[in-house]
Amino acid sequence: MTATATSTATATPTVVVPSVGIADAPAVLEGGVSTFTVTLSQATTRSVSVGYATASGSATGGGIDFTSASGSVTIPAGSTTGTISVQTIDDLLFEPTEQFAVNLSAPTNGTLGRAQATGSILSDDAEVTISVADAAQVTEGGSLTFLVSLSRPAPGPDGVAVTFATADGTASAPADYAAQAGTLAFIPGQQQRQIVVVTTGDSLNEAAEIVLVNLTNPVGASIADGQGTGTIADDDGPVIRIVESARASEPLLPSTGMASFDVFLSFASAGTVTVQYAAQDSTGPENATGGSSCAAADYIAISGATLTFSPGQTTRTIAVTICGDVEEEPEETYNVVLSAPTGATLGSSLSTGFIRDTPQNP
């Protein structure tokens, strides 16, 4: 019998060399953690390592928009994914979405696939806006103060800046005010600044005049209200006065009568002049009673009315309705009072109205 010899060969296992790639991270709000997933093309019996480093794009590393990071990530044998985390920085700036990159390099037990991924940082800050308010009215020779405000305190590190310039409305520089132009800067944390415009006094009788302040070229903010208005009141206008008194007889029922009070300007104005007036009870012992109708009143009371002088006018009249009644009574009084003039100064402001009793027919 013949023996036959056999041999057994051991097969060498195939070593898998996967490719290593990185995917873009989901966008995060500033201050959050941006997470990148590193993936193998297939699992392997060996651990796979790869180096990584962040790189600035529109987002800046070094603790400005994100914390720069570098190192290596290791994917254990049998697994296919690993992660890289990058801390983003919360700030006070309103910014568009910013991006940075993570780059892979020098893989061990693998080859490079997609080697760069992008992280996106979303701003969580409201946009800063700038507004200029109208200035309070001043008399010529005074200073107009325009308040410029931010919607929230100026963010760091650079703050906010805006260019400003005065412009003629109905007022003219330099005759009516000193023109200004420049840049208004808000340091971080600051929210309000002022622009002061000095007006010029003169001896002209003129209407109130307007100065404008315009904002342009904002840096670190946008403009919400870019124009402020300042009014220069004239101090060379006429004096306004009312007659000392006016008399009227009580009318026969059922009619009503009228009392007239003349109001004068010391000279004609080039602009419109107004004055507020009221007809109201006096405080004397024989005071008449005002009301909204003649049902229970001696005259029709007036409040909050305006008398207007057009340019060139010097005389206007206030009319007060007088009521009749059946009572026999002594002469009664009431007052007509002027207040709050514009375009003029107030001289005599109070006039007394007298109502004479009229016997009614039986």
C-alpha positions in Angstrom: 0.0 0.0 0.0 1.3 3.3 -1.0 0.9 6.4 1.4 -0.1 9.8 -0.1 1.3 13.0 1.5 -1.0 16.2 1.7 -0.1 19.8 2.7 -2.3 22.6 4.2 -1.8 26.2 3.2 -2.9 29.1 5.6 -4.7 32.0 3.8 -3.4 35.5 4.6 -6.3 37.8 5.6 -6.9 40.9 3.5 -6.2 44.2 5.3 -8.9 46.8 4.6 -7.6 50.3 4.1 -10.7 52.7 4.3 -10.8 56.2 3.1 -11.4 58.9 5.8 -13.8 61.9 5.1 -15.3 64.7 7.0 -18.9 66.2 6.7 -20.0 69.8 7.1 -21.2 70.6 10.6 -24.8 71.7 11.2 -25.1 75.4 11.7 -25.1 76.6 15.3 -25.9 79.8 17.2 -22.8 81.7 18.4 -21.8 80.3 21.7 -22.7 76.7 20.7 -20.5 73.8 19.9 -20.0 73.0 16.2 -19.8 69.2 15.7 -18.1 67.6 12.7 -18.5 63.9 11.9 -15.5 62.0 10.5 -16.5 58.8 8.6 -14.7 55.8 7.3 -15.7 54.3 3.9 -15.9 50.9 5.7 -15.1 49.3 9.0 -11.6 47.8 9.5 -9.9 45.5 12.0 -7.5 48.3 12.9 -8.1 51.7 14.5 -7.8 54.6 12.1 -6.4 58.0 13.1 -6.4 61.3 11.3 -5.1 64.8 12.1 -7.3 67.9 12.0 -6.9 71.7 12.3 -9.4 74.5 12.2 -8.9 77.4 9.7 -10.5 80.8 9.6 -12.9 81.8 6.9 -15.4 84.6 7.3 -15.4 83.6 10.9 -12.1 84.3 12.8 -10.4 81.8 15.1 -8.3 82.6 18.1 -11.2 83.3 20.4 -12.9 85.9 18.2 -15.6 83.9 16.5 -14.5 80.4 17.5 -11.8 78.7 19.5 -9.0 77.4 17.2 -8.5 73.7 17.6 -6.1 71.0 16.3 -5.2 67.4 17.1 -6.2 64.0 15.9 -9.3 61.9 16.1 -9.1 58.1 16.4 -11.8 55.7 15.1 -11.6 52.3 16.9 -11.4 49.1 15.0 -14.9 48.0 13.9 -16.3 51.5 14.1 -16.9 53.9 11.2 -17.4 57.3 12.8 -15.7 59.8 15.1 -16.4 63.5 16.0 -14.5 66.8 16.2 -16.0 69.5 18.4 -15.3 73.2 18.0 -16.4 75.8 20.5 -17.9 79.0 19.0 -17.9 82.4 20.7 -20.9 84.4 21.7 -20.5 88.2 21.1 -22.7 91.3 21.0 -22.3 92.0 17.3 -25.0 91.7 14.7 -23.4 89.8 11.9 -24.2 87.7 8.9 -23.7 83.9 9.1 -20.0 83.3 9.4 -18.0 80.2 8.4 -14.8 78.4 9.2 -13.2 75.2 8.0 -11.8 72.0 9.6 -9.1 70.3 7.5 -8.0 66.6 7.8 -4.4 65.4 7.3 -2.0 62.5 7.7 -4.3 59.6 8.2 -3.0 56.4 9.8 -4.3 53.1 8.5 -6.5 54.9 6.0 -6.4 57.3 3.1 -7.9 60.7 2.8 -11.3 61.2 1.2 -13.1 64.5 1.7 -10.5 66.4 3.6 -12.3 69.7 4.3 -15.6 70.6 5.9 -17.3 73.8 6.8 -18.9 75.0 10.1 -21.5 77.8 10.1 -22.1 80.3 13.0 -25.4 82.1 13.2 -25.7 85.4 15.0 -28.1 85.6 18.0 -27.8 89.4 18.3 -30.4 91.9 17.0 -29.1 94.5 14.6 -28.1 97.8 16.1 -30.0 100.8 14.7 -29.4 104.5 14.9 -32.0 107.3 15.2 -31.8 111.0 15.6 -34.6 112.8 17.4 -36.0 116.2 16.6 -34.6 119.0 18.8 -36.7 121.0 21.2 -37.5 124.5 19.8 -35.2 127.3 20.9 -35.2 131.1 20.5 -32.7 132.4 18.0 -29.3 132.7 19.7 -29.9 129.5 21.6 -28.5 126.0 21.0 -30.5 123.2 19.3 -29.7 119.8 20.9 -30.3 116.7 18.8 -30.2 113.4 20.6 -28.7 110.5 18.6 -29.6 107.0 20.1 -28.8 103.4 19.4 -31.4 100.7 19.8 -29.1 99.0 22.3 -25.7 99.7 23.7 -22.8 99.8 21.2 -21.2 96.3 21.0 -17.5 95.7 21.3 -14.8 95.7 20.4 -15.2 98.5 17.8 -18.4 100.2 18.8 -20.6 102.2 16.4 -19.9 105.3 14.3 -22.1 107.5 12.0 -21.4 110.6 9.9 -23.6 113.6 10.5 -24.1 117.0 8.9 -26.4 120.0 9.3 -28.5 121.1 6.3 -30.7 124.1 5.5 -34.4 123.7 5.9 -36.0 127.1 5.9 -33.0 128.4 8.0 -29.8 129.2 6.3 -26.2 128.8 7.4 -24.3 130.9 8.5 -27.0 133.6 8.8 -29.3 131.6 11.1 -27.0 128.8 12.5 -23.5 127.5 12.5 -23.2 124.6 10.1 -21.6 121.4 11.5 -20.4 118.1 10.0 -18.4 115.2 11.5 -18.4 111.7 12.8 -20.2 110.6 16.0 -18.6 107.6 17.7 -20.2 105.3 20.3 -17.7 103.4 22.3 -18.7 99.9 23.4 -21.5 100.1 26.0 -22.5 103.7 25.0 -26.1 104.2 23.7 -26.6 108.0 23.3 -24.7 111.0 22.0 -25.7 114.6 21.3 -25.2 117.0 18.4 -25.4 120.7 19.5 -26.1 123.3 16.8 -25.7 127.0 17.8 -28.2 129.3 16.3 -27.6 133.0 15.5 -29.6 135.9 16.9 -30.6 138.8 14.6 -32.9 141.8 14.5 -35.2 140.6 11.7 -38.8 139.9 12.3 -39.2 136.5 10.6 -41.2 133.3 10.8 -39.9 130.3 12.8 -37.1 128.6 10.8 -36.0 124.9 10.4 -32.6 123.3 10.6 -32.0 119.7 9.6 -29.4 117.2 10.9 -28.8 114.2 8.6 -27.1 110.9 9.5 -25.2 108.9 6.9 -22.5 106.1 6.5 -23.2 104.1 9.6 -20.5 101.6 10.8 -21.5 98.7 13.0 -25.2 99.6 12.7 -28.0 100.6 10.3 -30.0 103.9 10.3 -33.6 103.7 11.4 -34.3 107.5 11.5 -31.7 109.5 9.7 -33.1 113.0 9.9 -33.8 115.3 12.8 -35.5 118.7 12.7 -34.8 121.7 14.8 -37.0 124.9 15.0 -35.5 128.3 15.6 -38.2 130.7 17.0 -37.9 134.4 16.3 -37.4 136.8 19.3 -37.9 140.0 17.2 -41.6 139.6 16.6 -44.5 141.9 17.6 -46.2 142.2 20.9 -49.8 140.9 21.1 -52.4 142.5 23.3 -56.2 142.4 23.9 -58.5 145.3 24.7 -59.1 146.0 28.3 -62.8 145.3 28.3 -65.9 144.9 26.1 -69.6 145.4 26.9 -72.7 143.8 25.5 -76.3 143.9 26.5 -78.2 140.8 27.3 -80.3 139.9 24.2 -84.1 139.5 24.2 -85.2 135.9 24.3 -85.0 133.7 22.4 -82.2 135.4 20.6 -78.5 135.4 21.5 -76.1 138.3 21.4 -72.4 138.8 20.7 -69.6 140.5 22.5 -66.4 141.5 20.5 -62.9 141.6 21.9 -60.3 143.1 19.6 -56.8 141.7 19.7 -53.8 143.6 18.2 -50.2 143.1 17.1 -47.8 146.0 17.7 -46.7 145.7 14.1 -47.3 143.4 11.1 -45.4 140.2 11.2 -43.7 138.6 8.2 -44.8 135.2 9.4 -48.0 133.7 10.9 -48.8 134.6 14.5 -51.1 132.5 16.7 -52.4 132.9 20.2 -54.6 130.6 22.4 -57.6 132.1 24.0 -60.4 131.2 26.4 -63.7 132.8 27.7 -64.1 131.9 31.3 -65.8 132.9 34.5 -64.3 135.7 36.5 -63.8 135.6 40.3 -65.7 138.8 41.2 -68.9 139.0 43.2 -71.1 139.5 40.1 -69.5 136.9 37.9 -71.4 135.6 35.0 -71.8 131.9 34.5 -70.4 130.3 31.3 -71.7 127.1 29.8 -71.8 125.0 26.7 -75.3 126.2 25.8 -77.6 129.0 26.8 -79.9 126.7 28.8 -78.3 127.6 32.1 -75.6 130.1 31.2 -75.0 133.8 30.8 -72.5 133.3 27.9 -71.0 130.4 26.0 -67.6 129.5 27.5 -64.6 128.9 25.2 -61.4 126.9 25.9 -58.4 125.8 23.8 -59.3 128.1 20.9 -56.7 129.6 18.5 -56.6 133.0 17.0 -54.4 133.3 13.9 -52.9 136.4 12.3 -51.8 135.9 8.8 -48.6 137.7 7.6 -49.4 141.4 7.4 -52.5 141.3 9.7 -52.5 143.4 12.9 -56.1 143.1 14.2 -58.3 140.1 14.9 -61.5 139.8 16.9 -62.7 137.2 19.4 -66.5 136.8 19.5 -68.3 135.6 22.6 -71.9 134.5 22.5 -74.1 136.2 25.1 -77.3 134.5 26.4 -80.6 136.1 27.6 -82.6 135.2 30.6 -85.7 136.4 32.5 -83.9 137.3 35.7 -83.4 140.9 36.8 -79.8 141.1 37.8 -76.9 143.6 38.1 -74.2 143.9 35.4 -72.2 140.6 35.4 -68.6 140.0 34.3 -66.5 137.3 32.7 -62.9 137.1 31.3 -61.3 136.5 28.0 -57.7 135.4 28.5 -54.8 135.0 25.9 -52.0 132.5 26.3 -49.3 130.6 24.5 -48.4 132.9 21.6 -46.3 131.8 18.7 -44.4 134.4 16.5 -45.1 137.1 19.0 -44.7 138.0 22.7 -47.6 138.4 25.0 -48.4 141.9 26.3 -51.8 142.5 28.0 -53.5 139.1 28.1 -56.7 139.6 30.0 -59.9 141.5 29.1 -63.1 141.8 31.1 -66.4 141.2 29.5 -69.5 143.0 30.9 -73.1 141.9 30.4 -75.8 144.5 31.0 -79.2 143.2 32.0 -82.1 143.7 29.5 -85.6 143.5 30.8 -87.5 140.8 28.9 -91.0 141.4 27.5 -93.7 140.2 29.9 
